[in-house]
Protein backbone atom coordinates (compact mmCIF):
# COMPACT_ATOMS: atom_id res chain seq x y z
CA UNK A 1 0.00 0.00 0.00
CA UNK A 2 3.01 2.24 -0.31
CA UNK A 3 1.67 3.57 -3.65
CA UNK A 4 -1.02 5.74 -2.02
CA UNK A 5 -2.45 7.96 -4.77
CA UNK A 6 -2.84 11.06 -2.61
CA UNK A 7 -6.62 11.48 -3.07
CA UNK A 8 -7.47 9.72 0.19
CA UNK A 9 -6.56 11.01 3.64
CA UNK A 10 -7.38 8.13 6.02
CA UNK A 11 -8.42 4.49 6.24
CA UNK A 12 -11.76 4.37 8.06
CA UNK A 13 -12.39 0.60 8.01
CA UNK A 14 -10.71 -2.68 7.00
CA UNK A 15 -12.39 -6.02 6.43
CA UNK A 16 -11.16 -9.37 5.12
CA UNK A 17 -13.06 -10.65 2.10
CA UNK A 18 -13.74 -14.26 1.09
CA UNK A 19 -11.21 -13.96 -1.77
CA UNK A 20 -8.43 -13.19 0.77
CA UNK A 21 -8.25 -9.49 -0.07
CA UNK A 22 -8.75 -6.54 2.24
CA UNK A 23 -11.60 -4.13 1.61
CA UNK A 24 -10.58 -0.63 2.70
CA UNK A 25 -13.01 2.21 3.25
CA UNK A 26 -11.02 5.40 2.83
CA UNK A 27 -11.79 9.08 3.37
CA UNK A 28 -11.17 11.32 0.36
CA UNK A 29 -9.77 14.85 0.29
CA UNK A 30 -13.27 16.19 -0.43
CA UNK A 31 -14.73 14.56 2.69
CA UNK A 32 -16.35 11.59 0.92
CA UNK A 33 -15.40 7.94 1.04
CA UNK A 34 -14.16 5.40 -1.49
CA UNK A 35 -13.68 1.64 -1.41
CA UNK A 36 -10.43 -0.01 -2.39
CA UNK A 37 -9.48 -3.66 -2.52
CA UNK A 38 -5.95 -4.63 -1.50
CA UNK A 39 -4.45 -7.99 -2.49
CA UNK A 40 -1.65 -8.82 -0.01
CA UNK A 41 -0.18 -11.48 -2.32
CA UNK A 42 0.34 -9.13 -5.27
CA UNK A 43 0.50 -5.95 -3.16
CA UNK A 44 -1.90 -4.31 -5.62
CA UNK A 45 -4.55 -1.75 -4.65
CA UNK A 46 -7.67 -1.64 -6.85
CA UNK A 47 -10.94 0.29 -6.96
CA UNK A 48 -13.71 -1.79 -5.44
N, CA, C, O and CB atoms as a CASP TS submission, in Angstrom:
PFRMAT TS
TARGET T0000
AUTHOR 0000-0000-0000
METHOD Language model
MODEL 1
PARENT N/A
ATOM      1  N   UNK     1       0.811  -1.183   0.000  1.00  0.00           N
ATOM      2  CA  UNK     1       0.000   0.000   0.000  1.00  0.00           C
ATOM      3  C   UNK     1       0.862   1.257   0.000  1.00  0.00           C
ATOM      4  O   UNK     1       0.372   2.355   0.267  1.00  0.00           O
ATOM      5  CB  UNK     1      -0.926  -0.008   1.188  1.00  0.00           C
ATOM      6  N   UNK     2       2.109   1.095  -0.292  1.00  0.00           N
ATOM      7  CA  UNK     2       3.007   2.235  -0.308  1.00  0.00           C
ATOM      8  C   UNK     2       2.744   3.165  -1.489  1.00  0.00           C
ATOM      9  O   UNK     2       3.267   4.279  -1.510  1.00  0.00           O
ATOM     10  CB  UNK     2       4.434   1.760  -0.339  1.00  0.00           C
ATOM     11  N   UNK     3       1.950   2.741  -2.471  1.00  0.00           N
ATOM     12  CA  UNK     3       1.674   3.568  -3.646  1.00  0.00           C
ATOM     13  C   UNK     3       0.353   4.314  -3.479  1.00  0.00           C
ATOM     14  O   UNK     3      -0.482   4.311  -4.384  1.00  0.00           O
ATOM     15  CB  UNK     3       1.641   2.703  -4.919  1.00  0.00           C
ATOM     16  N   UNK     4       0.167   4.940  -2.346  1.00  0.00           N
ATOM     17  CA  UNK     4      -1.017   5.736  -2.022  1.00  0.00           C
ATOM     18  C   UNK     4      -1.136   6.824  -3.084  1.00  0.00           C
ATOM     19  O   UNK     4      -0.146   7.490  -3.389  1.00  0.00           O
ATOM     20  CB  UNK     4      -0.928   6.356  -0.569  1.00  0.00           C
ATOM     21  N   UNK     5      -2.319   7.019  -3.650  1.00  0.00           N
ATOM     22  CA  UNK     5      -2.446   7.963  -4.769  1.00  0.00           C
ATOM     23  C   UNK     5      -2.631   9.417  -4.355  1.00  0.00           C
ATOM     24  O   UNK     5      -2.653  10.294  -5.218  1.00  0.00           O
ATOM     25  CB  UNK     5      -3.594   7.561  -5.623  1.00  0.00           C
ATOM     26  N   UNK     6      -2.762   9.696  -3.074  1.00  0.00           N
ATOM     27  CA  UNK     6      -2.841  11.065  -2.609  1.00  0.00           C
ATOM     28  C   UNK     6      -4.238  11.658  -2.580  1.00  0.00           C
ATOM     29  O   UNK     6      -4.408  12.776  -2.093  1.00  0.00           O
ATOM     30  CB  UNK     6      -1.993  11.899  -3.448  1.00  0.00           C
ATOM     31  N   UNK     7      -5.253  10.947  -3.087  1.00  0.00           N
ATOM     32  CA  UNK     7      -6.615  11.485  -3.074  1.00  0.00           C
ATOM     33  C   UNK     7      -7.378  11.064  -1.828  1.00  0.00           C
ATOM     34  O   UNK     7      -8.469  11.575  -1.575  1.00  0.00           O
ATOM     35  CB  UNK     7      -7.370  11.034  -4.313  1.00  0.00           C
ATOM     36  N   UNK     8      -6.830  10.148  -1.049  1.00  0.00           N
ATOM     37  CA  UNK     8      -7.467   9.720   0.192  1.00  0.00           C
ATOM     38  C   UNK     8      -6.610  10.171   1.371  1.00  0.00           C
ATOM     39  O   UNK     8      -5.386  10.255   1.272  1.00  0.00           O
ATOM     40  CB  UNK     8      -7.671   8.174   0.213  1.00  0.00           C
ATOM     41  N   UNK     9      -7.279  10.461   2.493  1.00  0.00           N
ATOM     42  CA  UNK     9      -6.556  11.005   3.645  1.00  0.00           C
ATOM     43  C   UNK     9      -6.492  10.059   4.831  1.00  0.00           C
ATOM     44  O   UNK     9      -5.657  10.244   5.716  1.00  0.00           O
ATOM     45  CB  UNK     9      -7.192  12.282   4.077  1.00  0.00           C
ATOM     46  N   UNK    10      -7.370   9.031   4.870  1.00  0.00           N
ATOM     47  CA  UNK    10      -7.380   8.135   6.019  1.00  0.00           C
ATOM     48  C   UNK    10      -8.080   6.833   5.659  1.00  0.00           C
ATOM     49  O   UNK    10      -8.941   6.802   4.779  1.00  0.00           O
ATOM     50  CB  UNK    10      -8.067   8.801   7.224  1.00  0.00           C
ATOM     51  N   UNK    11      -7.707   5.764   6.343  1.00  0.00           N
ATOM     52  CA  UNK    11      -8.420   4.494   6.242  1.00  0.00           C
ATOM     53  C   UNK    11      -9.425   4.471   7.392  1.00  0.00           C
ATOM     54  O   UNK    11      -9.046   4.557   8.560  1.00  0.00           O
ATOM     55  CB  UNK    11      -7.429   3.249   6.297  1.00  0.00           C
ATOM     56  N   UNK    12     -10.699   4.355   7.052  1.00  0.00           N
ATOM     57  CA  UNK    12     -11.756   4.370   8.056  1.00  0.00           C
ATOM     58  C   UNK    12     -12.130   2.980   8.532  1.00  0.00           C
ATOM     59  O   UNK    12     -12.551   2.812   9.676  1.00  0.00           O
ATOM     60  CB  UNK    12     -12.972   5.056   7.508  1.00  0.00           C
ATOM     61  N   UNK    13     -11.981   1.966   7.661  1.00  0.00           N
ATOM     62  CA  UNK    13     -12.392   0.604   8.014  1.00  0.00           C
ATOM     63  C   UNK    13     -11.639  -0.391   7.150  1.00  0.00           C
ATOM     64  O   UNK    13     -11.330  -0.109   5.993  1.00  0.00           O
ATOM     65  CB  UNK    13     -13.922   0.420   7.845  1.00  0.00           C
ATOM     66  N   UNK    14     -11.344  -1.557   7.712  1.00  0.00           N
ATOM     67  CA  UNK    14     -10.707  -2.682   7.004  1.00  0.00           C
ATOM     68  C   UNK    14     -11.542  -3.923   7.238  1.00  0.00           C
ATOM     69  O   UNK    14     -12.030  -4.140   8.348  1.00  0.00           O
ATOM     70  CB  UNK    14      -9.227  -2.908   7.484  1.00  0.00           C
ATOM     71  N   UNK    15     -11.716  -4.742   6.212  1.00  0.00           N
ATOM     72  CA  UNK    15     -12.387  -6.022   6.426  1.00  0.00           C
ATOM     73  C   UNK    15     -11.853  -7.052   5.440  1.00  0.00           C
ATOM     74  O   UNK    15     -11.669  -6.768   4.256  1.00  0.00           O
ATOM     75  CB  UNK    15     -13.922  -5.873   6.279  1.00  0.00           C
ATOM     76  N   UNK    16     -11.605  -8.271   5.961  1.00  0.00           N
ATOM     77  CA  UNK    16     -11.157  -9.372   5.117  1.00  0.00           C
ATOM     78  C   UNK    16     -12.318  -9.864   4.276  1.00  0.00           C
ATOM     79  O   UNK    16     -13.441  -9.988   4.765  1.00  0.00           O
ATOM     80  CB  UNK    16     -10.571 -10.522   5.965  1.00  0.00           C
ATOM     81  N   UNK    17     -12.048 -10.143   3.017  1.00  0.00           N
ATOM     82  CA  UNK    17     -13.056 -10.652   2.098  1.00  0.00           C
ATOM     83  C   UNK    17     -12.827 -12.146   1.868  1.00  0.00           C
ATOM     84  O   UNK    17     -11.754 -12.669   2.169  1.00  0.00           O
ATOM     85  CB  UNK    17     -13.022  -9.876   0.755  1.00  0.00           C
ATOM     86  N   UNK    18     -13.834 -12.823   1.337  1.00  0.00           N
ATOM     87  CA  UNK    18     -13.739 -14.262   1.094  1.00  0.00           C
ATOM     88  C   UNK    18     -12.640 -14.621   0.092  1.00  0.00           C
ATOM     89  O   UNK    18     -12.134 -15.743   0.113  1.00  0.00           O
ATOM     90  CB  UNK    18     -15.070 -14.786   0.597  1.00  0.00           C
ATOM     91  N   UNK    19     -12.266 -13.691  -0.780  1.00  0.00           N
ATOM     92  CA  UNK    19     -11.213 -13.962  -1.765  1.00  0.00           C
ATOM     93  C   UNK    19      -9.814 -13.624  -1.232  1.00  0.00           C
ATOM     94  O   UNK    19      -8.863 -13.506  -2.003  1.00  0.00           O
ATOM     95  CB  UNK    19     -11.481 -13.168  -3.041  1.00  0.00           C
ATOM     96  N   UNK    20      -9.700 -13.471   0.091  1.00  0.00           N
ATOM     97  CA  UNK    20      -8.425 -13.187   0.775  1.00  0.00           C
ATOM     98  C   UNK    20      -7.839 -11.824   0.441  1.00  0.00           C
ATOM     99  O   UNK    20      -6.623 -11.641   0.496  1.00  0.00           O
ATOM    100  CB  UNK    20      -7.420 -14.245   0.428  1.00  0.00           C
ATOM    101  N   UNK    21      -8.685 -10.875   0.098  1.00  0.00           N
ATOM    102  CA  UNK    21      -8.252  -9.494  -0.071  1.00  0.00           C
ATOM    103  C   UNK    21      -8.809  -8.663   1.080  1.00  0.00           C
ATOM    104  O   UNK    21      -9.720  -9.088   1.790  1.00  0.00           O
ATOM    105  CB  UNK    21      -8.713  -8.924  -1.448  1.00  0.00           C
ATOM    106  N   UNK    22      -8.253  -7.493   1.247  1.00  0.00           N
ATOM    107  CA  UNK    22      -8.754  -6.538   2.241  1.00  0.00           C
ATOM    108  C   UNK    22      -9.621  -5.506   1.542  1.00  0.00           C
ATOM    109  O   UNK    22      -9.240  -4.981   0.496  1.00  0.00           O
ATOM    110  CB  UNK    22      -7.584  -5.846   3.002  1.00  0.00           C
ATOM    111  N   UNK    23     -10.770  -5.214   2.103  1.00  0.00           N
ATOM    112  CA  UNK    23     -11.601  -4.129   1.611  1.00  0.00           C
ATOM    113  C   UNK    23     -11.352  -2.936   2.518  1.00  0.00           C
ATOM    114  O   UNK    23     -11.575  -3.014   3.726  1.00  0.00           O
ATOM    115  CB  UNK    23     -13.124  -4.526   1.575  1.00  0.00           C
ATOM    116  N   UNK    24     -10.893  -1.837   1.945  1.00  0.00           N
ATOM    117  CA  UNK    24     -10.579  -0.628   2.701  1.00  0.00           C
ATOM    118  C   UNK    24     -11.605   0.446   2.379  1.00  0.00           C
ATOM    119  O   UNK    24     -11.868   0.737   1.212  1.00  0.00           O
ATOM    120  CB  UNK    24      -9.144  -0.129   2.385  1.00  0.00           C
ATOM    121  N   UNK    25     -12.176   1.026   3.408  1.00  0.00           N
ATOM    122  CA  UNK    25     -13.015   2.207   3.250  1.00  0.00           C
ATOM    123  C   UNK    25     -12.125   3.387   3.597  1.00  0.00           C
ATOM    124  O   UNK    25     -11.592   3.469   4.704  1.00  0.00           O
ATOM    125  CB  UNK    25     -14.321   2.152   4.161  1.00  0.00           C
ATOM    126  N   UNK    26     -11.966   4.306   2.645  1.00  0.00           N
ATOM    127  CA  UNK    26     -11.023   5.404   2.831  1.00  0.00           C
ATOM    128  C   UNK    26     -11.718   6.745   2.680  1.00  0.00           C
ATOM    129  O   UNK    26     -12.642   6.892   1.881  1.00  0.00           O
ATOM    130  CB  UNK    26      -9.869   5.297   1.836  1.00  0.00           C
ATOM    131  N   UNK    27     -11.264   7.722   3.459  1.00  0.00           N
ATOM    132  CA  UNK    27     -11.790   9.084   3.369  1.00  0.00           C
ATOM    133  C   UNK    27     -11.042   9.820   2.256  1.00  0.00           C
ATOM    134  O   UNK    27      -9.820   9.717   2.146  1.00  0.00           O
ATOM    135  CB  UNK    27     -11.649   9.841   4.740  1.00  0.00           C
ATOM    136  N   UNK    28     -11.783  10.559   1.436  1.00  0.00           N
ATOM    137  CA  UNK    28     -11.166  11.322   0.358  1.00  0.00           C
ATOM    138  C   UNK    28     -10.890  12.755   0.784  1.00  0.00           C
ATOM    139  O   UNK    28     -11.391  13.214   1.811  1.00  0.00           O
ATOM    140  CB  UNK    28     -12.054  11.307  -0.878  1.00  0.00           C
ATOM    141  N   UNK    29     -10.097  13.455  -0.006  1.00  0.00           N
ATOM    142  CA  UNK    29      -9.767  14.848   0.287  1.00  0.00           C
ATOM    143  C   UNK    29     -11.017  15.718   0.373  1.00  0.00           C
ATOM    144  O   UNK    29     -11.052  16.667   1.156  1.00  0.00           O
ATOM    145  CB  UNK    29      -8.825  15.398  -0.774  1.00  0.00           C
ATOM    146  N   UNK    30     -12.043  15.411  -0.417  1.00  0.00           N
ATOM    147  CA  UNK    30     -13.269  16.195  -0.426  1.00  0.00           C
ATOM    148  C   UNK    30     -14.238  15.854   0.685  1.00  0.00           C
ATOM    149  O   UNK    30     -15.325  16.428   0.742  1.00  0.00           O
ATOM    150  CB  UNK    30     -13.947  16.024  -1.718  1.00  0.00           C
ATOM    151  N   UNK    31     -13.876  14.929   1.580  1.00  0.00           N
ATOM    152  CA  UNK    31     -14.730  14.556   2.693  1.00  0.00           C
ATOM    153  C   UNK    31     -15.614  13.345   2.429  1.00  0.00           C
ATOM    154  O   UNK    31     -16.345  12.917   3.323  1.00  0.00           O
ATOM    155  CB  UNK    31     -15.581  15.704   3.058  1.00  0.00           C
ATOM    156  N   UNK    32     -15.567  12.785   1.232  1.00  0.00           N
ATOM    157  CA  UNK    32     -16.346  11.590   0.918  1.00  0.00           C
ATOM    158  C   UNK    32     -15.586  10.332   1.288  1.00  0.00           C
ATOM    159  O   UNK    32     -14.577  10.385   1.992  1.00  0.00           O
ATOM    160  CB  UNK    32     -16.711  11.561  -0.560  1.00  0.00           C
ATOM    161  N   UNK    33     -16.077   9.207   0.811  1.00  0.00           N
ATOM    162  CA  UNK    33     -15.397   7.937   1.038  1.00  0.00           C
ATOM    163  C   UNK    33     -15.261   7.190  -0.284  1.00  0.00           C
ATOM    164  O   UNK    33     -16.006   7.442  -1.232  1.00  0.00           O
ATOM    165  CB  UNK    33     -16.161   7.078   2.078  1.00  0.00           C
ATOM    166  N   UNK    34     -14.314   6.281  -0.334  1.00  0.00           N
ATOM    167  CA  UNK    34     -14.159   5.398  -1.485  1.00  0.00           C
ATOM    168  C   UNK    34     -13.772   4.019  -0.968  1.00  0.00           C
ATOM    169  O   UNK    34     -13.243   3.881   0.135  1.00  0.00           O
ATOM    170  CB  UNK    34     -13.089   5.948  -2.493  1.00  0.00           C
ATOM    171  N   UNK    35     -14.039   3.018  -1.765  1.00  0.00           N
ATOM    172  CA  UNK    35     -13.684   1.644  -1.414  1.00  0.00           C
ATOM    173  C   UNK    35     -12.531   1.195  -2.293  1.00  0.00           C
ATOM    174  O   UNK    35     -12.525   1.425  -3.502  1.00  0.00           O
ATOM    175  CB  UNK    35     -14.900   0.688  -1.570  1.00  0.00           C
ATOM    176  N   UNK    36     -11.572   0.560  -1.677  1.00  0.00           N
ATOM    177  CA  UNK    36     -10.425  -0.009  -2.391  1.00  0.00           C
ATOM    178  C   UNK    36     -10.246  -1.439  -1.926  1.00  0.00           C
ATOM    179  O   UNK    36     -10.523  -1.772  -0.774  1.00  0.00           O
ATOM    180  CB  UNK    36      -9.121   0.826  -2.152  1.00  0.00           C
ATOM    181  N   UNK    37      -9.787  -2.269  -2.823  1.00  0.00           N
ATOM    182  CA  UNK    37      -9.477  -3.657  -2.516  1.00  0.00           C
ATOM    183  C   UNK    37      -7.963  -3.816  -2.582  1.00  0.00           C
ATOM    184  O   UNK    37      -7.330  -3.408  -3.555  1.00  0.00           O
ATOM    185  CB  UNK    37     -10.203  -4.642  -3.501  1.00  0.00           C
ATOM    186  N   UNK    38      -7.389  -4.413  -1.540  1.00  0.00           N
ATOM    187  CA  UNK    38      -5.946  -4.631  -1.496  1.00  0.00           C
ATOM    188  C   UNK    38      -5.670  -6.123  -1.467  1.00  0.00           C
ATOM    189  O   UNK    38      -6.182  -6.844  -0.611  1.00  0.00           O
ATOM    190  CB  UNK    38      -5.311  -3.930  -0.266  1.00  0.00           C
ATOM    191  N   UNK    39      -4.849  -6.584  -2.417  1.00  0.00           N
ATOM    192  CA  UNK    39      -4.450  -7.988  -2.487  1.00  0.00           C
ATOM    193  C   UNK    39      -3.064  -8.121  -1.865  1.00  0.00           C
ATOM    194  O   UNK    39      -2.085  -7.677  -2.465  1.00  0.00           O
ATOM    195  CB  UNK    39      -4.459  -8.513  -3.966  1.00  0.00           C
ATOM    196  N   UNK    40      -2.951  -8.724  -0.672  1.00  0.00           N
ATOM    197  CA  UNK    40      -1.649  -8.823  -0.005  1.00  0.00           C
ATOM    198  C   UNK    40      -0.638  -9.684  -0.761  1.00  0.00           C
ATOM    199  O   UNK    40       0.569  -9.494  -0.606  1.00  0.00           O
ATOM    200  CB  UNK    40      -1.835  -9.379   1.377  1.00  0.00           C
ATOM    201  N   UNK    41      -1.113 -10.627  -1.574  1.00  0.00           N
ATOM    202  CA  UNK    41      -0.175 -11.475  -2.318  1.00  0.00           C
ATOM    203  C   UNK    41       0.522 -10.694  -3.426  1.00  0.00           C
ATOM    204  O   UNK    41       1.733 -10.817  -3.610  1.00  0.00           O
ATOM    205  CB  UNK    41      -0.906 -12.682  -2.912  1.00  0.00           C
ATOM    206  N   UNK    42      -0.242  -9.894  -4.161  1.00  0.00           N
ATOM    207  CA  UNK    42       0.338  -9.135  -5.273  1.00  0.00           C
ATOM    208  C   UNK    42       0.723  -7.716  -4.865  1.00  0.00           C
ATOM    209  O   UNK    42       1.409  -7.010  -5.604  1.00  0.00           O
ATOM    210  CB  UNK    42      -0.642  -9.083  -6.435  1.00  0.00           C
ATOM    211  N   UNK    43       0.271  -7.307  -3.672  1.00  0.00           N
ATOM    212  CA  UNK    43       0.505  -5.952  -3.155  1.00  0.00           C
ATOM    213  C   UNK    43      -0.081  -4.892  -4.085  1.00  0.00           C
ATOM    214  O   UNK    43       0.478  -3.805  -4.234  1.00  0.00           O
ATOM    215  CB  UNK    43       2.008  -5.707  -2.965  1.00  0.00           C
ATOM    216  N   UNK    44      -1.220  -5.222  -4.713  1.00  0.00           N
ATOM    217  CA  UNK    44      -1.904  -4.307  -5.617  1.00  0.00           C
ATOM    218  C   UNK    44      -3.156  -3.732  -4.954  1.00  0.00           C
ATOM    219  O   UNK    44      -3.890  -4.442  -4.267  1.00  0.00           O
ATOM    220  CB  UNK    44      -2.271  -5.022  -6.927  1.00  0.00           C
ATOM    221  N   UNK    45      -3.384  -2.450  -5.170  1.00  0.00           N
ATOM    222  CA  UNK    45      -4.546  -1.753  -4.654  1.00  0.00           C
ATOM    223  C   UNK    45      -5.448  -1.425  -5.846  1.00  0.00           C
ATOM    224  O   UNK    45      -4.997  -0.832  -6.826  1.00  0.00           O
ATOM    225  CB  UNK    45      -4.137  -0.458  -3.861  1.00  0.00           C
ATOM    226  N   UNK    46      -6.727  -1.815  -5.757  1.00  0.00           N
ATOM    227  CA  UNK    46      -7.669  -1.640  -6.853  1.00  0.00           C
ATOM    228  C   UNK    46      -8.925  -0.939  -6.361  1.00  0.00           C
ATOM    229  O   UNK    46      -9.273  -1.016  -5.183  1.00  0.00           O
ATOM    230  CB  UNK    46      -8.023  -2.994  -7.484  1.00  0.00           C
ATOM    231  N   UNK    47      -9.607  -0.247  -7.282  1.00  0.00           N
ATOM    232  CA  UNK    47     -10.937   0.289  -6.960  1.00  0.00           C
ATOM    233  C   UNK    47     -11.880  -0.874  -6.727  1.00  0.00           C
ATOM    234  O   UNK    47     -11.813  -1.889  -7.422  1.00  0.00           O
ATOM    235  CB  UNK    47     -11.473   1.220  -8.098  1.00  0.00           C
ATOM    236  N   UNK    48     -12.761  -0.723  -5.745  1.00  0.00           N
ATOM    237  CA  UNK    48     -13.705  -1.794  -5.438  1.00  0.00           C
ATOM    238  C   UNK    48     -15.092  -1.451  -5.956  1.00  0.00           C
ATOM    239  O   UNK    48     -16.024  -2.237  -5.790  1.00  0.00           O
ATOM    240  CB  UNK    48     -13.754  -2.055  -3.931  1.00  0.00           C
TER
END
